[in-house]
């Protein structure tokens, strides 16, 4: 019977190590995904940022004043990126009906 007891503790130890490795792998995957999401947010173009903030505004997460301030900043950046002179604003496609 001591042979079975030794095998049981060996199986238990092996199982515990396997579970630990799997949990560690899951944590590493989670950290890498979060890091990728954080880095991908920083690579958004001004147009993508404007679309993102418009969705937040439309869902009520941003006030009208906050959205207007962000929109003006981003439109200025879009103007610079497009090489447009300061007096030519690109059309705000999201406000066609307004």
N, C-alpha and C positions, 0 to 999 in steps of 0.2 A: 503494500500500500504506500510506502514511502516513495516509490517510483512515480506513482500517480500524483502524489503531492508535489514532487519536484517538477513534474510536467505541468501541473496546474499553475504553479507560480511562474514557470518559464513562459507559459502561454499568456498569463496575466501581464507579466512584464513586457512582453513583445506587443501585446495589444495596447497597453498604456503608451508605449513609445510611438506606435503607429498613430494613435489618436492625437498625441502631442504634436507629431510632425504634420498631420493634416490640419490641425488648428493653427499652427504656425504658418503653414502655407496659405490658409484662408486669410489670416491677418495681413500677410505680405501682399496678397492680391488686392485686398481692400485698400491698403495704403497706396499702392501703385495706381489704382483706379482714381482715388481721390486726388492724387498728385497730378494725374493726367487731366482731370476735370479742371483743376485750378489753373494749370498751364494753358489749357485750351481757351479759357475765358479771357486770358490776356492777349490772345491772338485774334480777337474779333475785330473786324473792320468797323469803321465808323457807321456804315450803313447797317451792319448787323447789330451793333450796339443800339442804334436808333430803333430798329425793329423790336429788339428785346425790351427797351424801355417803354415803347408804345404798348406792348402786351401787358407790361406791369401797370401802366396807367389805365388801360382799358379794363383790367381786372380789379382796379381800385387800390392797388398796392402803392401807387404814387399819386400825390395830389396834382392838381392842374398846374400849380406854380412850380412844383418840382420837375414835372415833365417839361414844361416850357423852358425852364432854365437848362435842363439837360439837352433838349432839342436844339436850343440856340448854340450851345457849346459844340454839339456834334455837327450841326450844319456848317459852322465855321470851319471845323476840321475837314468836312467833306469838300468845302469850297477850296481849302488849301490843297488837299490831296488831288483835286480835279484840275487845279491850275486856273480856276475861275477868278476874275477880279472881284474885289470886295463888294461891288455894287450888284453883282449878278448872283442871286440865290438859286440853288437848284430847287425844283418843285418838290414839295412835300407830298409824295404819292399817297400817303395814308389819309390825307384830309381832302380827298376829291369831293366828298359830299358836303363838307362843311363850308 
